[in-house]
Amino acid sequence: MPIGFLLAIMFKTKAIIRLTSLSAAISWVILVFADITVLFSDMKALPPDVPVWLPRVMLDLYVVSLFYYYKFRIERDEGLNFTDLLWKVFATGLIATVISLAVRLVLFLLGSTKLSTNVLFIDFVYQINLALFINFLLAAFTCWKRLILYQKSKWLIRAWLVFEFLLLGILLYDSIHVALSEAISTIAIVLTSLLGLVLSANMRWVAYLNFKQKWTSLLLLLLSIFYLVYFLYSVTIWSDQITQQSGAFVSFQSHVFNIALLAFVLTYMSFSFLVVLFNLPTSSVFEQKLEEVVNFQRISQSIQTEQSEESVYNILLESSVSSVFADAAWLEIKGAANEQRLFTYQITEKETKEIHTHLEKHKIKGALDQSSDKTKNLSKHLSSLKSTRFRSLLAFPIKVKDETIGTLALLKELPEGFNKEMTRIVSAFANQAGISIENFRLMEEAFQNARYKEELKIAKTVQQSLLPTRLEQHADFEISAFSASADEVGGDYYDTLRISDHEIALIIADVSGKGTTAAFHMSQMKGIFHSLAQLGPNPRDFMAKANKALVFCLERGSFISATYFVINTESKKVFYSRAGHCPVLLYKSSKQKAEFLKDKGTALGMVRSQDYRNFVEDNEFAYEAGDVMILYTDGITEAKNNKGEEFGNERLAEVLQNNAEKSSKEIEESVISTLYKFSGSEDINDDYTSMTVKFR
């Protein structure tokens, strides 16, 4: 809702309050003037200077003005609670009573003077008290409406509207003073009385008062009843004094509306006092139940608000103690490494050990060992323990996934201090605490997994940065590459590096294992490739030096398979050395046939000695236009379909044979699309990496 609209409503409400209060004041002034005039004329047997009906009409205008004044002042103030409403009634009655007593003091000081015995002056005093009385009744009426319509229903709203319309009808009847049949008058009065009694039975707000609020409400209601009795007595006394001289004045008793309003206010006030009084003994029980609910909610929501398991344990300890009024408590928790942690409340660690030892010594079952006969009568057992002040013990297990991780023990200094209700409460707390701890651990695990995933994303970004974004190209050949990881981070590596104007180095490697460790070793392989290749060693020497560098980095059991190539465009030859990697697939355009180059070689890191050079060899072949070379990792040839069949070397060679006339990029796309079609899934079990070199 716009702020401007809210301000407009607020100013409008304040204007209405000022207008109605001004209207009430003017109506009362005219009422006093007209009533005294009519009374004086009657006493002197003269025709009155004002209409005789004017005092009644002004009294009704005064009532209507006050009704709307309190409607906007109290009924629409949403910030008032139950005791605030009772305080409004009390404060209004107090102010009215103080003013009335001040008037009485003036009369007392006047003594037996002519003014104090003058009927017109007494009528003036009477009208002051009548106005104060009606003001108090309407304030109470408005507050009772708020209380009655708390948790309102359609029926209740309709009943209240009928009640208000009946009171309005009675007010109009008093104003115009029309002659109605006695039956109609009786029906209206009886119906109003019955409806007022029915509405007075709505006391739902009382149940929401705590012990302190109920005592406050009783005091306020009792004082309000005193104010009612005082004003009823006052207007009756002064009315009798005026009636002895003349009956031509506006009196409280002559208005049916006043009597009906007084009856309703007094009825609801009395009912409220009695209901609050009779509910007083149950307040402590209600507050205890409410505290149990709040404590249960604290334990249930601890996973969202607390930062550690220890916080959940402390909440469980505090909630259990406060709910069953325990004098002390402790909580034993078994940690992940089977270490015992102890949380205590109003008891020392030494005392807990003494109770433990005492129960074990007497072989008392069901206390802390959580057997089937737990929490039986333990008073007689604790009474024999002279070193402790506690005589009642209640214990419950804390379980997570059906595994007991701890024990909650509550103690009281009185024997037989715990009943079945308390046992049920603590059992519920202990069960909910177990659920909260389990959820907390699951949440911690989820957070840990989320952190791992975030770390893997970072590692994947780093790994992708290790792979080249641009491959070396030459007029003699074109190169295309493809790589896909089975996990977030893979261990396959490929790269190219220009050594000289006519020499370009290529490498493809497969690190054993997966994940971040494989990516780490992959980064080491990249550093070695870029460092050694620029020195221009032959492939065999490259492998020997790479192995020597890697044995200091790779843990035992880890290895890297690789094939290192040097393409010499001047001699039109490819020199290479294979270290346990997949054999090269070469298509010779002159033979129009694809075949695998068979040569020996042991993976890097497998041999941790200077003899490694004896386990690899130099190889070479000449190339010509139209030849194709495919370098790949074992994830491609070992890919399986839903029948468990491997893609294999034959299928790879067949794809190359059928697409050898195409460009390197098109050959690569044919291989990958055939591979995914064969496996029937985008999910892969091992990394897919390939490099396709098309000579021209």
N, C-alpha and C positions, 0 to 999 in steps of 0.2 A: 504494500500500500504506500503511495507516495507520501513524503513527509508533509508536503503542503496540505494534503487532504486531512492528515491526522491533526495538524495544527488548527485547521478550520473547524474540525469536530470539537477540539479542546476548547477553543474560544467560544464556540456556540454553546457548549455545555456550561461554561462559566457565565455567559450572558443569561442563560435560562435560570441558573441558580440565583443570580442577582435579581432578576425580574420577579421570580416567584417569592423570594424573601421580601422584596419591596411590596409586592401585591398583598402578602400576608399582613405586613405591618399596617398598610393603608386600610385593609379590610377591618383589622382589629380596632383601629382608631375610630372609623366610622361606626363600627358595632358599639363601642363604648358610648360614643356621643348619642347615637340613636336610642340605645337602651336606657340611658339615664333620662333622656328627653321623654320617652314613653312612660317611664316610671314616675317622673315628676308630674306629668299631665294626669296620670291615673290617681296619684295621691291628692291632687288639687281638684279633681273632677272637672278637668278642662280637656277640650279636644287637643290631641297631640299635634305638634308642628311637623312631625315626620310620619310617614306611613307606619302602621303598627307591624307590618310584615318586614320592614327594613332590617331590624336586628337579626331576624332569623336568616334572611338572605345573606347578610354580611358574615354571619357565623359560618354558613356553608361555603362562602367564598374564601374565608380564612382557612377552612379545612381543606378545600381543593388546592389552594396555593401551597399549603404545607405538604400536602400529599406529593405534589410534583417537585417541591423543593427536595424532599428526602429521596424521591425516586432518582433524581439526578445526582444527589449528594452521596447516597449510600448504596442504592440498588445497582447502580452502574459502575461502582468502584470495584473492579475485579481484584484489586490488591488486598482486600480485606479478607482475613481468615475467620474461623469460627469465633475465637476468643475476641478478635477485633470487633466483630459485630455485637457481641455481648458488652464489650467495653463502650461502644457507641451508645447503647441503650442506657448503661449505667451513667456515663458522662452526661447525657442529656437529662436524665432524671436528677443527677446531682446538681447540675446548674439550675434546673427549675426549682428544686427544693431549697437551694441556697437563696434564690431570689424570693421565694415564698416566705421563708423564715425571716428574711430582711424586712419584708412588708409587715410581718407579725411583730417584729421588733419595733417598727415605727408605731404600730397600734399600741404596743405596750408602753412606749414612751409617752404617747398622747394621753394615756390614762382614761379618765372619765370625762374628758372634755366634750364639748358639743360636737366637734368634728368627728370624734371617734364613735359617737352614737348616731351620727347622721346617716339616714338610710341611703342617700345618694352616694355618700362616700363609701359606705359598706358595699354598695353595688359596684363601685369602681374597683375596690379591692377584690371583690368576687370575680369580676371579669378578668383581672390580672391572673388570678389563680386558675380560672377556667381556661384561659389561653395557654398557660404553662402546662396544665394537665393534658389538654388536647395535643399540644406539641410533643409531650412525652409519649402519649399513646401512639401517635402517628410515626414517631421515630422507631418505637418498638415494633409496630405493625410492619414497617418496611424491612427491618432486620429479621423478623420472623419469616417474612416471605422468602428472603434469601436462604434461610436455614431449611424451610419446608421444601423449597424447590431444588435443594441439593440432590444430585442424581435424579433429576426429574424424568418423568415419563409423560407420554401424550395424555394419559388419563389424568395425571396429577395437574398438568398445565390447564386442561379444560376445567377441572374441578375448581382450581384457583380463580380462573376467569369468571366462572359462574358466581363464586363467592364475592368477588369484587363488584360484579354487576348488581348482586343483591344488596350489598352495602350502599352502592350508588343510588339504587331505587329507594332505599330507606332514607338516604340523605335528601333526595328530592321530595319525598313525602314530608319530611320535617320542614323543608323550606317552604313549600306552597301550602302545606297543612290542609290538604284536601281530605274530604270525608270519605273514607273507605269502609266497606263492610267489615265487621269484626272478624269474619271468617278469613277474608283475604289478608288482613293484618296478622292474624294468628298464624296462617300458613307461611307467610313471608318470614316471620320471626322464628318459627320452629325450623323451617328449612335452613335459614341462616345459621341457627344454633347447631343443628345436626352437621351441616357442612363444615362449620368451624371446628367441631369436635373431631370429625374425620381427618381434616387437614392437620389438626394438632397432634395426631398420632404419628406423623412423619418425623422421626428422630434419628435418621441415619447418620447424621453428622456427629452424634455423640460417640459412635464407635471409633471415630478417628482422632479422638482426644487422648493424649497420654495422661499419666497420673497427675502430673503437675497442672496441666491444662484443665483437668476435671475439677481440681480443688479451686482453681481460679474462677472457673465457670460457676461453681456453687456459690462462691462469695458474691460474684457480680449479680447472679440471679436473686439471691437472698436480699441484697440491698435494693434491687429493682422492685421486688415485691413490697419492701418497706415503703419505697417512694409512692407506689400505687395506693397503698393503704392510707398513707399520710394525705395525699391529694383528695382521695375519696372522702376522707373525714373532713378535710378543710372546706371543700365545696359544699358538703352537706350542711355543716354548721352555719356557714355564711348564708346559704340559700334559705335556711329556716329563719334566720334573723330578718332577711328581706321580706319573706312571705308573710311575716306577722304584720307588716305595714301595707304591703300590696303584692299582688301576684303578677303584675304586668312587667315582667323582665324575662330575659333569656336565661333559663336555668339548665343545668346539666341533666337533671332528672327528666325534664320535659322533652328531651331529644332522644328518640329511639336509637338513632345512629350512635350517639355517644355511649349509650348502654351496651349496644351490640359490639362496638369497638373495644370498650373496657372488658366485656366478657371474654372476647376472643384473646386479647392480649394477656389477661390474667390466667386464662385456661392454659395457653401455650407456655407461659412463664412457669406455671405450677407443674405442668407435665414435664417440662425440661428439667426443672430442679429435681423432681423425683427420679426421672430416668438417669440423670447424671449421678445422683446419690446412690442408686441401686447398682449402677455400673462401676462404681468406684472400686469395690473389692476385686473386680476382674481386670483392672487396668494393668497390674503387674504381670499377669499371665499374658495379656495381649501384647504388652511391650516385650516380654520375653520371646514370644512367638515372632514378633516383628524383627527382633534382633537376630533370631535364628535364621530368618529369611535373608536378612541383610548379610549375615556372615556366610551363609551358603552361597549367596550371589558373589561375595568377595572371592571365595574359593573358586567358583565356576569361572569368574572373569579374570583370575590371576594370570592365566596364560596370555591375556591381551595387555595387561597393565604392568606385569612384573618383568624383571630383567634376568632372573636366575631362579634355579630350583630352590635355593635357600629362602628366597622371598615367599614362595609357596608354602614352605615348611613353617615359617614364622606366622603366616596368616592362619594356617591350620591350627597351630598351637594357641594363638590368641583367640580365635573364634571358638574353639572347643572349650577353653577355660571360661570365657564370658558367658557361653550359652548354658553351661551346667553348673555355674558358680563354683568351680573347682578352686581349691586353695593353692595347688601347685600342679605342675605337669612336666613331662619330658617327652622328647621325640627322638628315637633312635633310627638312624637311616644308614643302610648299607650302600656304600658308594660303588662306582664302576669297578674299582680295583679291590673290592671287598673290604675296604677300610670302613670303620665304624665312625659315624659322626653323631654327636649328641647336641640337641637343642633343649634348653631347660627354661622353666618359668617358676620362680619362687622356690627353687630347690637346687641344692649343690650337686656337683658330680659325685662327691663322696657319698651323699645320701642315696643317690640312685644305685650306686654299686652295693651299698649295704642292703637295700631292699632286694636287689637281684640275688645277692649271696644268700640272704635269709630264705627266699622262696625256693632257691635251688637246694639249699640244705634240708629243708623240710619236704622237698619233693612235691611242691604244690603245683598241680597241673591247672592249666587254663588261665594263668595270669599273664605271663609274658611269652609263653611258648606257643600261644594261639592254637591250642588243641580244641577238640569239639566241645569240651565242657568249660569254655572260657567264661570269665567274669561271673563266676559263682560267688557265694558268700566268702569274702576274703577278710572280713573284719577280725575274725578270731585269730587268723594267722598273723595279721599285722599287729594285733594287740600284744603278741608275744615278743615283738621286736621293740626293745626298750629304748634303743638309740634314735628312734624316729618319732615325730609328733603326729604322723599320719595314720589314720585308722580305716580308710576306705580307698580301694584301688579299682580303677576301671581301665582296661587295656584293649586296644584294637589293632589289627594288622593294617599296614599300608601296602596295597598290592598294585603292581603294574604288570599288565599282561599275564595275570594269574600267578605272578611271582611275588612273594613277600619281600619287600625292600626295606621294611622298617616296622616299628611299633610305636603307637601313641599311647602313653600312660597318663591318666588323670588321677589326682589324689585329693582327698578331703581329710580334715582333722577329726571330723565326727564319724563314728561308726555307722554303717548302713547309710552312707551319704548319697548314694546313687540309686535312682529308681529305674523302672523299665523305660519310662519316657526319655530319661537322660541317656540311657543306653542306645535307644533308637536314634536320638539326635547325633550322638558322637559317631555311631556307625555310618550314618548318612554323610557326615563330614569326612570321615576317613575314606569312604568309597569315592566321594567326589574329589578328594585330594589326590587319590590314586589316578583318577581319570585326568585331572588337571596336569599332574606330573607327566603322565604318558603323553598327553597332548603337547606339553612343553618340550619334551624330548623329541617328539616327532617334528615339532616346529623347528627346534634347533637343528635337527637332521636336514630338514628342508632348506633352512638358511645355509647350512654347510654345503649342501648340494648346489644351491644357487651360487654360492661363492666359487665352488669348483667349476660350475658352468661358465661363470664370468671369467675365471682364470683360463679355462680352455678357449674361450672366445679370444682372449688376448693372445694365447699361444698360437691359435689358428691364424690370427692376423700376422703374428711374427713369422710363422711358417710360410704363409703365402708371400710375405715380403722376401723370403729366402729364395723363392723360385723366380726365375727371370721373367720380366714383363716383355722383354724383347730378345729374340734369338738372333744369333749371327746369321747373315745371309751372304751368298756369293753368286757370281754369274754361273759357276759350275753346279750349284745345287740350291735347293730350298728346303727349309726345315719347318715342321709343325710339331706341336707338343700338346699333350692332354694329361691332366692329373685329377683324380677324385679320391678323397679320403674316406675310409670306412668309419672312422671316428671323427670327432671334432678336429683332431690333430693327427696327421699322418707321418710316416717315416720315409716316404719315397722322395727322391731328389733327382733333378736333371738340370743341366746348365750347359752353356757354350761360352767359349772365350777365344778371342783372336790372339794368336801368339805372334804372328808376323803377317806380312802382306800375303803370303801364300800358304799359311798354316793356321788352321782353326781347330781348337780342342773341344771335344764333346765328352760329357760324362752322364751316366745314369746309374743310380744306386738305390739300394733298398736296405733300410736299417731294420734289424731284428726288433720285434715287439711293436707296440703301438703307443699312442698317446704322447704326453709331454716329454717322456724320456727319449722316445724315438725322434721327436722334433729337435730335442737338444743335440743328439748325436748328428742329426742332419745338418744343424748349423755348424758343427765342428767339421763335417765333411766339406761343406761349402768353403770354409776358411782354408782348408788344406788344398782343395782344388785350385782356388784362385792364387794361393801362394806358390805351389809347386809348378803348376802349368806354365806360369810366366817364365820359369827357368828353362823351359824347353827340354825336359828329359824325355827319353824314349818311354813308351807306355810301361814297359817292364820296370824300369827304374822308378817311374812315378808310383807304381803300386808298392814297391819295396819301401820307398820313403813314406808313403801314406800309411802303411802298416806300422812302421816304426813310430810315427806320431800318434796313431790311434791307440796303440796298446797301453799308453799311459792314461788314456781317457775312458776307454771302454771297460766296464766291469766284466769279470769273468762270466762267460755264458752269453755275452753280447757280441755281435759281429755285424759287419756291413758287407753286403755283396755289391759289386760294382763292375762296370766296364768302362774303360777309358779309351777314347779315340783321338787320333790326330789326322785330320784330312789335309793332305798336301795337294794343293791345286796345281802346283808346278809339275810334280811327277805323276799326277792323276792316280794317286794311291791313298789308301786308308790304312794307317798303322793303329793297332789296338792291342789291349791286354785285358783279359777277363779274369776277375777275382770272384769266382763262385757265383756269378750272376747268370741270368738266363742267356742261352745262346742267341747270337745275332741272327735275325731272319733277313736273308739277302735275296733279292730278285735280280737275276741277270737277264737283261733285255735280249742279249745275243742268243741265249738258250730258251728265253721265254718260260723260265722256271724259277720258282721260289724254293730255297733250301736253307737249312739251319747250319751255321758254321760251328763245327765241333772242335773244341780246343779245351785244354785244361786250365785250371786256375782255382785257388783256394780263397775263400772270403777273408776280407781284412779283419784282423783281430783274432782269427782262429789259431794262428801260429805266432807265439809271443817270443820269437828269437830272431837272430840275424839270418837264419836259414830260410826265411820266408821267400827270398828271391828265387829259391829253387822250386817254389810251388806255383810260380806264374811264368808265363812266357810271352815273347813278342810274336804278334801275328800281323799279317798284312794281306791286302788284296787290291787289285787294280779296278778302277771303276770306269764306266763309259756312259754316255748319254742314254737315259731311259732306265738305268739301274735304280733300284729302290732298296733302302735299308730301314728295317723297323727294329727299334730298341724298345724294350718293354720290361715290366716287373712281373713277378710270378702271380700277382693278383689277377692278371688277365687270363693267363693259360689255366689257372686253377679255379676260375669261377665256375660255379655249379648251377645246374637247373633244378627244377623241383623233383627230378628223378634221381638226383645225386650224381649226374654225369658231369664231367669237367669239360670246359671249352676246348682245351688241349692245343697242342702245336699244329695238328693237321688242319683244324678249322681256321686258325690264324693264317697259316700258309695259303689256304684256299681263298680266303678273303683277299689277300694281297695278290694272288694269281689272277683273280677275276677283276681287280681294279687297278692293276699296275700302270695302265695307260693314263690314269687320272693324275691330278696334281697331288702334292703331299697332303694338303689340307683335306681334299676329297677322299684320299685313301684313309686318312686318320678317321674321318667321320664315318666311313663305311665300316671300319674295324669296330669302333665304339658302338654304333647303332646295332651291328650284328651281335656284339657281345651282350648288350642290354636285352635285346630280343631273345637271345638264347637263355639268359638267366631268368627272364620273366619278371624282374623286379628292379626297382630303382635302389633298393637297399642292398649294399654290398658288404661282404664279409672281410675283404682285404682291399688294400689300396689299389686303384687302377692308375697306372702311369705308362705312357708310351711316347716315343719320339720317332717321327717319320722323316727320313731324308730322301728326297727325290733328286737324283743327279740329272744334269742336262748339258 
